[in-house]
Amino acid sequence: MNDLNLQVEELISKKASDFEISKVLKTYFKNYLNSIDTTLETTGGKDFFIKHTKHTDKFLILLYKYILRKNFGSYQPMSTSIPISLIALGSYGREQLCIYSDIDIMILYEDTKGYNLKEIMEEFITLAWDCGLKLGSRVHELKEIAIGVEKDVTIKSSIIESRLIFGSKYLWFGYENVLALIRKTNQKEFVLEKLEEHKQRLLKYPLKMEPNIKEGFGGIRESNMMFWMANILYGTTDTRNLIGKEYTEEEYRKYRQSLEFIFRVRNALHNIARKKQDQVTFDILPDLSTKLGFKNLPRHTKERQCMAKLLSSMHTIHSFSVTMTKKFTRHILFDSKNITKLKDYKYKKNLYIIDGTLYTSFNAKSKTLNSLIKELIDLPSTVMRFDRSYIYYASKSKLPSTQTKELRKNIKALLYKKELYPVIKLIYNAGLFQAILPSTKKIIDQPQFDGYHQHPVDVHSIRTLKFAQYIEDEEIKAVFDSLTHPQQVIVRLVALFHDIGKGRTIDHHIVGEKLFKSMTASFGFDEKYIQLGARLIRYHNMMSYVATHDDIYSQKAILNFTGLVKTKLALKMLYVVSYCDISAVSKTAYNSSISSLLHQLYLQSLPAFEDENLLNESARRVAKQNTIKNLERYKELPNIVKKKIMYIASNQIFLRLKATDILDIAIKAKDVDDYIYKIMNTTHLTIRIIRKVPLNLGFLLGKLEFLNIASMNIFKLYDNKKAFYISFTEKIDDEDLPFIENVIKNSFDMTKTTKLKTPIIKKEDIKINCNHSAYLASMNVVAKDQKGLFAYIAKVFDDFNVEIESAKLHTIKGMARDLFLIEKNGNFCSNQDEIISLLCKEEE
């Protein structure tokens, strides 16, 4: 700055133009902004603010002195004699000026004859703008200040943070006297208006995964609000002065540490963006976390660590600022006329219930955690909210080193409260979440970067409980109301703890299931409800996934889903939990479309529990899937392949084959682009084919009609691939194997045909059942054993594009008794009369 002073003096002596001088000043300020990187590396949040503020002060003083020199020349009076004062306002006045923040100043003057004040002030503002300063200026005569404040409360909150930069001290002293009067004038109106502003800000900027650290929840503006109240009501310019009076040193220290981190974040954001930037977005988070010194760890990325600390800091700032603001303002907002009414609202000693809100004194003596929980258990059902006074009182509860048996018993009773959400929100806001529910440790301030969830895990979990408490969807509410109270309790606990497994490297569904079991067992819950709740947590997003990703009108998909759910009761409870979980994401997440899909899936699933055979079939599939998941070869597969194996279309493959055989087929199918085959000819001939391209099954079996087929299984796999297992009753000569190979290869030519002898089948010997199972039709054929019987049936099915799921072929005493299971794809049952006509040709 000294070099700049000398440079400007030299230019003035050479009678340089205003343009030349402003160019030098502008270049200097631009270079200063470009050099801030280096300063930030060695300077923290508040320290940098002060340095930047002081540097800006010096630069503005230099500009002002230049304007005075220009206007007065060699006859320049002392600056304090000129009735102009440069006053810093807002964040600049608080010495919290960030890199690209607006520089808010007031040019205060007193109209005095003999000075051309208007020209001086205009030239100063113009020069500042020309130099690249983002100057937010207001010009006021001293006598206008009090009038201006009465008209606009925004001016009041700005000027109470005033700080003299340079100019007339006499004018400044007069201004301070006016400020003292302003602080005492219309205090209640000011407080009410600022509290309403704060409420609207939080509605606009709630705590989300891309938080606004200035205007939003736990941001700098909340800290400012507390300062404004302290300044107006206590006349202090430093909230530190209230330590020992309104809060303890430890409370203030935690708050200031959190605020310091927010300051560092804001400096880094501005520096990275090279502009005013107050929202921590996902795209800026990698650079931000690096600038703040975070490094990747084995379990947590630098981005996750940075966001977790940011969320924690914002919670601390919000809780402290809002609590202390309420504490500061309670006496000015309280109407003395209400003193006599307090008796009517008294619930117990120091406890008052007014319009469903529980109040107490900010000086209420703290209790043990166990006593607090007992107090909460006994609260009447009319209490739906807790005032900040009670939250503050609860936050000072004496915590035990370990949870006693009695404490766990009381926690269970608390969790059974019908009005659970308000109590859980109180516990969370009071910082007692982990003390009462230790298993929630990992989800507190746990960010979610999936692009779907808008809130961190803890906030999302409590919001999910809120929707379980206040169900808005009438259909869902009817289902919930049909449950018993203990069942409703489990629904609400699952809503609250559905994501309790997050924050770990293992799948949160699996971890959550274990944590829920452990936690509820420690609280003494009934074993049947523990198992039920644990299952719901394991599959808490399965219903929404199936509803949005699968064909909910496919009976196969329904059976797979109900096989996981297992019981009608679990389906009802999961329906409610799914609604709550989706609704908690955002206002628009649970819309008419998802509501309709969930409702239809619920209705489609109910009949499955009325047919035990169907449900058993689905449960057997799930059991086989779980066996596969435990195989080491499965665990080594890429996640995408694992997912495909679990969603193999064929139910029969899980019912008929061993887990190891299923995995073999699935792995082999992974690399099939057209087809592969294997011929086995030990005790009997078996052909195994896995294909992606179409197979001419009628041709294949027609060419092999000289052989008796023992059985055939066709399994739909994934990616439009199918597996064919065809077994014959006898072994063939080895020299015939090349012929078999040639037939298989030619069977992938869909133009090839073979002439088949029409077998003799009577109409009365064909039995078709289109409701054999949820997704399969069946056809039983009893006929004289004939060569090519099955090949002919396969040819007819090919013509109608009928998918054979499996075939059981059995011959006894010269009679074939064949059972075909056929996929319900719309081609078989709708054409059954034509198919029967083609199949049947009685002997003449």
BELWOQUI-V332007 format. One line per field, one symbol per residue. phi: phi as a letter, one per 30 degrees, with the letter a starting at -180 (. if undefined). psi: psi as a letter, one per 20 degrees, with the letter a starting at -180 (. if undefined). burial: I if it has 9 or more other C-alpha atoms within 8 Angstrom, else O. Layout:
BEGIN
phi: ???
psi: ???
burial: ???
END
This chain:
BEGIN
phi: .dddedddedddddhddeddddddddddddddddcdeddddcbdddedededddddeddddddddddddddcidcddddddddbbcbdbhddddibdcecddcdbcccbbdbdjbddedddddddddddddjdddccbcbdeddeedddddbddddddddcdbdcakdddddddddddeedddcchddddddddddedddddddbddbdbdcdccdeicdddddeddeddddcciccbdddcdiccadddddddddddddddddddededdddhadbbcdcddcdeddddddidbdcecbddddddddddddddddddddddddddddceddddceddeddeedcdcbeibbcbhicccaddceddcddddddddddddddddcbbdedddddddcedcddbddddddddddddddddcdeeddddedddicedddbeddedcdhcdbcdicdcbdeddddddddedddbdcddddddddddddeeddededddedcdcdddjbddedddddeddddddddddiddeddddddddddecdcddddddcccddcddddddddddddibddddeddedddeddddddadcdccddddddddddddddedddccdddddddddddddddddddddddddddeddeddddcedddddddccdeddddedddddecdcbabbbccbcdadbccbcbcddcddddedddcddcdddabbbcdcbhicbccccccdbdcdddddedddddddddccdddbbdcdddcbcedccccbdbebdbbcbbcbcaddbdiedddeddddedchccddabccbbbhicdbcbccbddcjcdddcddddddddcbddd
psi: hghgghgggghghjlqrhggghgggggghghghhjhggghhipafhggggghghghghghgggghgggghhicikprqhiiplppppprbhghilkprgkqqnpqpoproopqipmhghggghgggggghijpmpoqqpqqgiighghhhhohhhghghikqppgqbohghghhghhggggghiplggggggghhgggghghhhmrorimqoighapjahhhggggggghgghijqjoihijpigirrhgghggghgghgghggggghggggikroojpnrhhigghghghjjqqprhhprhgggghghgggghggggggggghggghihhhipphhighihhhipgapjppooljppqaqijppqrrgghgggghhiqqiioiqpqhghggghhjqopqhqprggghghgghgiiphmhghghhggghjkjghhhmhijgiipkorokiigpiqrggggghhghghhgnphohgghggghiqrghhhggghhgghjhkiirjrhqphgggggghgggghhhikqphhhgggggghhhkhjhghgghihroijphghghgghhgggqhghgghhgggggggghigrhignahghggggghgghhhghhiinhgghhgghhggghghgghiphhghiqqhhggghghkphphhhhhhrqghhghgghghhgjphfqqrpppmehrppppppqhqqpmhggghghkiiqppgrpppppdrkkqqppooprhrqrqhiihhgggggggiijoiiqrqpqppropqgijpppoikgahjqrqopporppqpjghhgghgggghjlpopgrpoppppljppnppppppnjihfhijhghghghhpoqq.
burial: OOOIIOOIOOIOOOOIOOOOIIIIIIIIIIOOOOOIOOIIOOOIIIOIIIOIIOOOIIIIIIIIOOIIIOOIOOOOOOOIOIIIIIIIIIIIIIIIIIIIOOIIIIIIIIOOOOOOIOOIIOIIIOIIIIIIOIIOIOOIIIOOIIOIIOOOIOIIIIIIIIIIIOIIOOIIOIIOOIIOOIIIOOIOOIIOIIOOOIOOIIOOIIIIIIIIIIIIIIIIIIIOIIIIIIIIIOOIOOIOOOIOOOIIOOIIOIIOOIIIIIIIIIIIIIIIOOOIOIIIOOOIIIOIIIOIOIOOOOOOIIIIIIIIIIIIIIIIIIIIIIIIIIIIIOOOOOOOOOOOOIOOIIOOOOIIIOOIIIIIIIOOOIIIIOOIIIOIIOOOOOIIOIIIIIIIIIIOIOOOOOOOOOIIIIIIIIIIOOIIIIIIIIIIIIOIIIOOOOIIOIIOIIIIOOOOIIIIIIOIIIIIIIIIIOIOOOOIIOIIOOOOOOIIIIIIIIIIIIIIIIOIOOIIIIIIIIIIIOIIIOIIIOOOIIIIIIIIIIIIOOIIIIIOOOOIOOIIIIIIIIIIIIOIOIIIIIIIIIIIIIIIIIOOIIOOOIIOIIOIIIOIIIOIIOOOOIIIIIIIIIOIIOIIOOIOOIOOOOOOIIOIIOOIIIIOIIIOOOIOOIIOIIOOIOOIOOIOOOIOIOOIIIIIIIIIIOIIIIIIIIIOIOIIIIIIIIIIIIOOIIIIIIIIIIIIOOOOIOOOIOIIOOIIIOOIOOOOOOIIIIOOIIOOOIIIOIIIIIIIIIIIIOOIIOIIIIIIIIOOOIIIIIIIIIIOOOIIIIIIIIIIOOIIIOOOOOIIIOIIIOOO
END
